[in-house]
Amino acid sequence: MRAKSVFLGAALVSLLTVSAALGAAGPSSQEVKFGFYADREIFLNRTFVFNDVLTQRISEIGNRVASASGRPEIEYTFRVVNDPTINVYAASGGFVYINTGVLDILENTDELAAILGHEIGHVSQKHQIKFLQSAARSRATGKLAGMAMGAMMGAALGAATAPSGSSYNSPTYSYQQQMSSQMMDVGIKAGMALGDAMSVSMIVGYGRSQELEADSLAIRYTKEAGHDPNALIRVFKKLASIRDNLKLNQDNYVSSLINAQPGLEERIKEAEALIAAPQKAAGKKQKGKKS
């Protein structure tokens, strides 16, 4: 039992080292490395929709929104997932996933731009990496610790098993590669546990402050990209109606769009305040000129 605790502690420290390097990176190369492994895990556990017309449409809107994020070094990949769950999520480095269940409820490109903008906000602010850093620093026990270890091993195995000669391979990943070979006996299972970490950080949500930050960025990005920023509010109100009518909650429906903290009602109020703020400021300036 003690050996297991020592190993878990070492794994958490290793995660902190790996994720700190990821979080400190200015360019997106290390972020993409982590996201690349996450993308492979999602590919193994979900069914993608390969529709060139649909993917191109989503990519065009998403990239237009992403151009307002201030991080031109990130090359986004948008994937449609065949899943009726009303959800959209992203992995670090620019991988964005939108379920067919979301597409079914969206009415126009403004609403699509709004939810993509929210996920682009998560990516641009490195929320997934920060989530893993927080998990490591807390030295949490139980499920969170297990997820943290899984995420660390996932990053390590991703570095060790990336295709030879690919842009994802680099001498800078030798630490992860060494760690992977040393822990190969448990590496496969622990690496697969990355799916649990992503389930928390990507699919369930990142927490109050980061969700609100992503909302505010979505409003800014969509507006700068030429879309209606009020679309995010319309989507939230639609989700609240669906949640209430179908009696959805965290116990029976896993969706960051619906269940993420601080809840749809507060997120609607915050979004309305953000959109109204510049309008109020403009109104005061106009009154000042008249007087």
VOGU-3710 file (C-alpha; in Angstrom, 3 decimals, decimal comma):
1> mraksvflga> 0,000/0,000/0,000  2,853/2,360/0,855  4,602/1,587/-2,430  1,414/2,453/-4,282  1,157/5,792/-2,459  4,800/6,596/-3,210  4,251/5,770/-6,868  1,117/7,922/-7,003  2,926/10,824/-5,377  5,765/10,516/-7,860
11> alvslltvsa> 3,260/10,371/-10,707  1,604/13,582/-9,556  4,956/15,353/-9,281  5,812/14,120/-12,776  2,505/15,461/-14,062  3,293/18,855/-12,574  6,648/18,866/-14,363  5,141/17,838/-17,691  2,138/20,153/-17,538  4,248/23,084/-16,326
21> algaagpssq> 6,373/22,740/-19,437  3,227/22,660/-21,526  1,733/25,668/-19,799  4,913/27,690/-20,168  5,154/27,176/-23,907  4,545/30,282/-25,943  4,186/28,549/-29,316  1,569/25,825/-29,593  3,918/22,896/-30,365  3,778/21,371/-26,870
31> evkfgfyadr> 0,075/22,095/-26,544  -0,520/20,311/-29,834  1,562/17,380/-28,609  -0,774/16,893/-25,649  -3,868/17,549/-27,765  -2,665/15,067/-30,378  -2,716/12,249/-27,837  -6,094/13,366/-26,511  -7,425/13,361/-30,076  -6,337/9,752/-30,540
41> eiflnrtfvf> -8,059/8,759/-27,301  -11,280/10,424/-28,429  -10,998/8,725/-31,812  -10,809/5,340/-30,072  -13,834/5,990/-27,861  -16,160/7,988/-30,110  -17,460/7,906/-33,660  -16,563/10,798/-35,925  -18,830/11,980/-38,737  -16,809/12,218/-41,945
51> ndvltqrise> -18,863/14,671/-43,961  -16,627/16,993/-45,958  -19,304/19,621/-46,597  -20,368/19,806/-42,952  -16,813/19,779/-41,604  -15,727/22,474/-44,045  -18,638/24,705/-43,038  -17,865/24,311/-39,335  -14,148/24,812/-39,952  -14,706/28,025/-41,909
61> ignrvasasg> -16,831/29,515/-39,131  -14,537/28,218/-36,397  -11,373/29,540/-38,020  -12,975/32,936/-38,574  -13,811/33,086/-34,870  -10,364/31,768/-33,907  -8,718/34,563/-35,901  -9,981/36,953/-33,231  -8,341/35,010/-30,383  -4,931/36,612/-30,733
71> rpeieytfrv> -3,133/33,266/-31,064  -2,468/32,814/-34,788  0,079/30,061/-34,098  -2,690/27,595/-33,220  -3,976/25,549/-36,161  -7,499/24,382/-35,304  -8,981/21,005/-36,147  -12,765/20,740/-35,951  -14,391/17,319/-35,693  -18,061/16,292/-35,674
81> vndptinvya> -18,873/13,491/-33,225  -21,838/11,185/-33,822  -23,376/11,614/-30,368  -26,912/12,831/-29,490  -25,624/14,392/-26,263  -25,877/18,180/-26,438  -22,233/19,033/-25,930  -19,132/20,598/-27,451  -15,611/20,360/-26,027  -11,964/20,905/-26,921
91> asggfvyint> -8,476/19,561/-26,294  -5,398/21,726/-25,951  -3,613/22,730/-29,111  -6,733/23,453/-31,147  -8,783/20,247/-31,316  -12,505/21,069/-31,112  -15,292/18,475/-31,029  -18,965/19,203/-31,640  -21,625/16,536/-31,091  -24,418/15,999/-33,583
101> gvldilentd> -26,784/16,602/-30,688  -25,643/20,234/-30,597  -25,984/20,703/-34,341  -29,589/19,538/-34,089  -30,571/22,451/-31,824  -28,629/25,281/-33,472  -30,634/27,547/-35,745  -28,013/29,665/-37,510  -24,299/30,318/-37,992  -24,258/32,936/-35,224
111> elaailghei> -25,181/30,278/-32,653  -22,595/27,892/-34,075  -19,958/30,628/-33,927  -20,880/31,363/-30,311  -20,363/27,844/-28,983  -17,225/27,352/-31,058  -15,977/30,653/-29,656  -16,473/29,329/-26,137  -14,284/26,290/-26,857  -11,709/28,412/-28,673
121> ghvsqkhqik> -11,581/30,503/-25,501  -10,717/27,388/-23,487  -7,948/26,527/-25,942  -6,512/30,039/-26,196  -6,273/30,335/-22,407  -4,827/26,802/-21,988  -7,609/25,806/-19,599  -7,057/22,060/-20,005  -3,377/22,347/-19,150  -4,146/24,599/-16,182
131> flqsaarsra> -6,683/22,035/-14,981  -4,010/19,333/-14,994  -1,528/21,612/-13,253  -4,080/22,303/-10,536  -4,765/18,592/-10,124  -1,052/17,915/-9,736  -0,419/20,719/-7,263  -3,300/19,673/-5,063  -1,802/16,176/-4,722  -5,377/15,025/-4,628
141> tgklagmamg> -6,286/11,489/-3,646  -8,934/9,145/-4,940  -10,531/9,740/-8,323  -8,896/13,087/-9,075  -5,457/11,686/-8,313  -6,140/8,735/-10,555  -7,226/11,024/-13,363  -4,167/13,201/-12,895  -1,875/10,189/-13,078  -3,728/8,984/-16,148
151> ammgaalgaa> -3,283/12,343/-17,829  0,431/12,338/-17,051  0,869/8,835/-18,406  -1,246/9,717/-21,426  1,098/12,572/-22,281  4,093/10,311/-21,737  2,791/7,495/-23,889  1,712/9,960/-26,532  5,294/11,183/-26,755  6,676/7,648/-26,896
161> tapsgssyns> 4,268/6,313/-29,506  3,896/9,241/-31,906  4,727/8,224/-35,498  8,462/8,246/-36,206  9,608/11,354/-38,014  6,371/13,242/-37,305  6,340/16,875/-36,239  5,204/15,743/-32,813  8,522/14,003/-32,096  11,269/16,147/-30,617
171> ptysyqqqms> 14,275/15,707/-28,317  12,434/17,932/-25,835  10,115/15,009/-25,095  12,882/12,648/-23,989  11,756/12,986/-20,369  8,275/11,736/-21,164  9,705/8,952/-23,320  12,003/7,768/-20,544  9,172/7,886/-18,033  6,973/5,888/-20,392
181> sqmmdvgika> 9,532/3,095/-20,808  10,165/2,933/-17,042  6,464/2,579/-16,290  5,441/0,478/-19,270  3,971/-2,227/-17,029  1,246/0,173/-15,900  1,582/2,728/-18,661  -1,070/1,362/-20,990  -3,843/1,320/-18,388  -2,812/4,630/-16,869
191> gmalgdamsv> -2,538/6,223/-20,289  -6,056/5,153/-21,139  -7,189/6,828/-17,921  -6,604/10,113/-19,710  -10,153/9,637/-20,934  -11,332/10,139/-17,339  -9,360/13,365/-16,995  -10,776/14,653/-20,245  -14,248/13,653/-19,101  -13,861/16,075/-16,217
201> smivgygrsq> -11,970/18,924/-17,839  -13,438/18,794/-21,346  -16,855/17,186/-21,205  -18,068/18,172/-17,730  -16,444/21,597/-17,563  -13,460/23,374/-16,082  -14,975/25,284/-13,184  -16,759/28,568/-12,591  -14,024/31,090/-13,366  -12,762/29,359/-16,492
211> eleadslair> -16,237/28,771/-17,902  -17,145/32,430/-17,392  -13,856/33,473/-18,960  -14,563/31,286/-21,987  -18,059/32,814/-22,224  -16,668/36,350/-22,195  -14,096/35,442/-24,838  -16,788/33,815/-26,983  -18,741/37,074/-26,930  -15,668/39,064/-27,927
221> ytkeaghdpn> -14,499/36,622/-30,580  -17,896/36,239/-32,255  -18,436/39,990/-32,358  -15,008/40,635/-33,867  -15,633/37,854/-36,393  -18,814/39,572/-37,570  -21,369/37,415/-35,748  -24,092/38,377/-33,298  -22,674/38,103/-29,738  -26,228/37,744/-28,394
231> alirvfkkla> -26,287/34,302/-29,989  -24,493/32,859/-26,948  -27,341/34,037/-24,715  -29,911/32,532/-27,059  -28,100/29,198/-26,961  -27,930/29,259/-23,144  -31,660/30,031/-22,866  -32,412/27,222/-25,289  -30,288/24,841/-23,232  -32,023/25,900/-20,015
241> sirdnlklnq> -35,393/25,158/-21,597  -34,236/21,734/-22,799  -32,748/20,981/-19,373  -35,975/21,871/-17,574  -38,312/20,139/-20,009  -36,293/16,911/-20,035  -35,288/17,203/-16,359  -31,597/16,879/-17,153  -28,961/17,155/-14,435  -25,449/16,002/-13,570
251> dnyvsslina> -26,750/12,631/-12,413  -28,351/11,653/-15,705  -26,743/13,874/-18,353  -23,053/14,673/-18,766  -22,674/17,943/-20,651  -20,467/20,971/-19,997  -22,894/23,101/-21,994  -25,749/22,310/-19,633  -24,238/21,306/-16,291  -20,968/23,233/-16,025
261> qpgleerike> -20,615/25,636/-13,129  -21,757/28,281/-12,352  -24,963/27,146/-14,085  -26,879/28,460/-17,077  -28,839/31,131/-15,195  -25,732/32,876/-13,896  -23,940/32,495/-17,200  -26,880/34,134/-18,970  -26,790/37,095/-16,548  -23,030/37,472/-16,916
271> aealiaapqk> -23,243/37,347/-20,712  -26,070/39,889/-20,788  -24,054/42,234/-18,559  -20,964/41,923/-20,773  -22,912/42,702/-23,927  -24,820/45,582/-22,306  -21,714/47,207/-20,784  -20,232/48,710/-23,980  -23,695/49,780/-25,131  -24,264/51,656/-21,856
281> aagkkqkgkk> -20,861/53,279/-22,155  -21,641/54,393/-25,709  -25,001/55,800/-24,551  -23,330/57,896/-21,849  -20,874/59,339/-24,366  -23,699/60,319/-26,703  -25,568/62,071/-23,874  -22,389/63,901/-22,930  -21,990/65,227/-26,459  -25,584/66,527/-26,584
291> s> -25,206/68,435/-23,349
//
